Amino acid sequence: MANLTISVDENLVKQARIKAIQEGTSLSAKVREMLAAYVQQDIPSATVVVPKLPVSKATGGLMPGIDPSSNRSFSEAMDADTDINPIK
């Protein structure tokens, strides 16, 4: 099991610990439950499709015209990978 460090308001942590104790569990167990529920609601099926990044075969880096600081640039390039002309 991995350890996770997060920053949370002290008062919120105190209230959450009290509530967890009242429910007969621990705050760690509640956080694990919430993380598991969070992950499961985002995955519609057991298959996860990882999009192919637009990488140049010539240089191994990103294709020309893709801004590495822009999520939109990546998204558009992956959605329209036929519109990207590889370096020859």
Secondary structure, DSSP 8 states (H G I E B T S, - for coil): ---------HHHHHHHHHHHHHTTS-HHHHHHHHHHHHHHHH-SSS--------B-TTTSSB-TT--TT-HHHHHHHHHTGGG-----
